[in-house]
Amino acid sequence: MLILAAITAIFVYGMIGALLGTILPDLSERFHLTPRQNGTIAAAQAFGLIIASIGVGPLLDTEGKKIGLILGLICVSIALFVLPRSSSFRALLFILFLLGVGGGIIVTGANALVSDVGEAHRAIALNLVNLFFGLGALATPFILANLFAKKWVRLCYTIASLGVVTLAIQIATRMPAPIGAQRFVFSGAGPVLGKPLLFLLGAFMFLYFTCEIGVWNWLPRHLIAQGIPESRALNILSLGFALGLLIGRVGVSPILIYVPPSTVTLLASVAMAITTFLMLRTSAPLVAFVLVFIAGLSMAPVFPTTIAIVGDAFPRMSGTAIGLVITCGWCGLAVSSRIIGAIAGGDPRRLKNALLVIPASSVLMVVLSFAIRSTLH
């Protein structure tokens, strides 16, 4: 039941993670949004994710993962039921902020739960459970493009309904007692905050979220600007990028039995730098699909394996440490969204150059990977 609770929560978050990029072309048409305003929307969601992630860690350690997952799913379900009824740009910003708050709580709580349950094989467990993020992320653009005929309102209600079902599963599941129960969690925060490794991992996650969520949020609009039809662009996102993430997380699990997690993240960072640069250089749909798929394979192990490194390094306050590192990731999303939107300005065709932020961040990840490996050893 614990694994089921984590899997369903991760699956719902996967659908949410791909939602903004999937519906952004339709939202842009409905509200007449420029790429700069698209960046503001993405930043609003990122700010919600930041606030949730940094605040929920101590809550998870003192009150348990269950209350966090329940709270996150309530926020997500409300936001998705209200989103189709939004009537202004400001309302849209608030709803995406609330969706970010719920998503941030879910992703931190679910990964902290798996980190505790799969302590003996943490990296493998986190990669296997997070493949359901890839499955959920694959489902969102695929369903909209192929089943709902681009009716994004129906998509929002579907994900909201799944959120309610997942909420019921969390309520029915008995979860482990909180690690930090019966004591003030910040009394032990000093050793966590004082380790350079935490800041290195946080910076690494900052750059990684810039890359992965950048693809989710911007790739369809970029492909459409290159002349690729919207339904084809959404399928490249789902059957290309999301499927690459899913297959990559299945494939890396046996590798992690023999290869240290820090080596896996280093090699993945190198592959990301190459593939994300190449995928922005083509406007041919088939070539774009292949390169986006390989980019998904490259990114697949980075997030769960990094979380496993955090869990191994900070076992006594895993919720707080994981929350802080994930918060750094959402900060990367917020900053990069504004940068990409500002570079693109009012012309979607300029996204091709603006999105070079992604391969540049991947190169910096390679540098940080060496620093992390040095600190661990």
C-alpha positions, -999 to 999 in steps of 0.1 A, spaced: 0 0 0 29 24 7 43 18 -28 8 22 -43 4 54 -25 37 67 -37 31 55 -73 -3 71 -77 9 104 -62 39 104 -86 17 95 -115 -7 124 -108 23 148 -104 36 135 -137 4 145 -154 6 179 -137 42 183 -147 34 181 -184 2 200 -182 14 236 -186 35 229 -217 6 208 -231 -21 234 -228 1 265 -232 -5 269 -270 -43 269 -263 -40 292 -233 -19 316 -253 -45 317 -280 -74 321 -255 -57 349 -235 -36 363 -264 -4 357 -245 32 365 -256 62 343 -248 71 368 -221 37 363 -205 41 325 -209 73 329 -189 54 348 -162 28 320 -160 55 294 -156 73 315 -130 40 318 -110 37 280 -109 74 278 -100 69 302 -71 42 280 -57 65 250 -61 93 268 -43 71 279 -13 56 244 -10 89 225 -12 108 247 13 79 247 38 68 211 35 101 194 45 98 202 82 61 193 81 69 159 67 96 152 93 74 163 122 39 152 111 46 125 86 43 121 48 6 113 48 -6 148 58 17 164 32 4 142 4 -32 148 14 -27 186 15 -9 186 -18 -36 166 -36 -64 188 -22 -46 219 -36 -41 203 -70 -76 190 -73 -91 225 -65 -68 242 -89 -76 219 -118 -113 221 -113 -111 259 -113 -86 264 -141 -110 259 -170 -132 287 -155 -105 313 -153 -115 345 -170 -84 367 -168 -46 366 -169 -44 374 -131 -68 346 -123 -46 323 -144 -15 333 -125 -32 326 -91 -45 292 -102 -11 281 -116 5 293 -83 -19 271 -64 -12 242 -87 25 247 -81 19 246 -43 1 213 -45 26 199 -69 55 209 -48 40 192 -17 32 160 -37 66 156 -53 85 162 -21 62 140 0 61 111 -24 99 110 -29 106 114 8 82 84 14 100 62 -11 134 73 3 123 60 37 107 28 25 134 19 1 164 27 23 184 -4 14 183 3 -24 173 39 -24 185 49 -58 169 19 -75 136 24 -57 134 61 -65 141 55 -102 115 27 -104 88 47 -87 96 78 -107 91 60 -139 54 66 -131 62 103 -134 72 96 -170 41 76 -175 19 104 -162 38 129 -182 34 108 -213 -3 105 -208 -11 142 -206 0 154 -241 -9 121 -256 -45 122 -243 -50 158 -254 -37 153 -289 -52 119 -296 -83 113 -274 -97 147 -264 -91 165 -298 -73 193 -281 -102 200 -256 -79 210 -227 -108 217 -204 -117 180 -204 -81 172 -197 -81 194 -166 -112 177 -152 -98 143 -159 -66 150 -140 -85 166 -112 -107 135 -109 -76 113 -107 -63 136 -80 -94 129 -59 -91 91 -64 -54 94 -53 -64 115 -23 -87 86 -12 -58 62 -15 -35 84 6 -62 87 33 -67 49 34 -30 41 36 -12 36 69 22 53 67 53 52 89 55 75 119 73 108 113 110 107 118 111 140 137 79 135 158 78 148 193 107 172 188 113 205 172 126 197 137 149 228 135 169 216 165 187 193 141 188 215 111 223 229 118 242 198 106 221 196 75 224 232 65 261 233 74 272 207 49 286 220 15 273 188 -1 237 201 4 245 233 -15 262 215 -43 232 191 -47 208 221 -45 228 239 -73 228 208 -94 190 204 -90 186 242 -98 202 235 -132 185 202 -138 150 216 -133 159 244 -157 165 216 -183 137 191 -177 108 214 -168 121 238 -195 114 210 -221 80 203 -206 69 239 -206 84 252 -238 90 224 -263 55 222 -279 55 260 -284 90 259 -299 81 231 -322 49 248 -334 70 280 -341 92 258 -363 62 249 -384 53 215 -368 15 210 -363 3 212 -327 -9 176 -325 25 164 -339 43 186 -314 23 172 -285 31 137 -296 68 145 -298 65 156 -262 47 125 -250 59 97 -272 94 113 -274 104 130 -243 81 114 -217 86 79 -231 123 85 -230 121 94 -193 100 63 -186 123 38 -205 154 55 -191 143 50 -155 135 14 -161 168 8 -178 190 26 -153 178 6 -123 200 -25 -130 230 -2 -138 227 14 -103 235 -20 -88 270 -17 -101 276 20 -108 277 47 -81 248 72 -83 273 101 -86 288 85 -118 253 80 -133 244 116 -128 277 127 -143 273 106 -175 236 117 -178 247 154 -176 271 149 -205 245 132 -226 220 160 -218 244 187 -229 248 171 -263 212 160 -270 194 191 -258 216 213 -280 210 191 -311 172 189 -306 170 227 -308 189 228 -341 163 209 -362 128 216 -376 123 182 -391 96 163 -371 112 129 -373 146 141 -364 131 162 -336 113 132 -322 145 110 -322 166 137 -305 139 146 -279 135 109 -271 173 106 -265 172 137 -244 145 121 -223 167 90 -219 196 112 -208 175 131 -182 157 100 -169 180 90 -140 191 125 -128 162 136 -105 156 103 -86 193 94 -84 201 129 -70 173 125 -44 188 91 -35 222 108 -29 204 133 -6 187 105 13 219 87 18 238 118 29 210 131 53 191 100 66 179 116 99 162 146 83 155 133 49 123 153 44 139 186 52 170 179 31 150 166 1 126 196 4 155 220 4 172 204 -27 139 203 -46 132 239 -36 165 248 -53 152 230 -84 120 250 -85 141 282 -81 159 272 -113 125 268 -130 114 303 -119 146 320 -129 149 302 -163 113 308 -172 117 345 -169 150 344 -188 136 323 -216 105 345 -218 125 377 -218 149 365 -246 120 354 -267 100 386 -261 69 387 -282 81 365 -310 77 327 -306 103 321 -333 130 335 -310 124 306 -286 149 286 -306 177 308 -293 161 314 -259 160 277 -252 198 274 -255 196 281 -217 189 243 -215 221 229 -230 241 257 -213 227 245 -179 235 209 -188 272 219 -193 272 235 -159 257 203 -144 288 184 -157 310 208 -138 290 204 -106 290 166 -110 327 165 -105 325 187 -74 298 165 -59 318 133 -66 348 149 -50 328 158 -19 313 124 -16 347 107 -18 
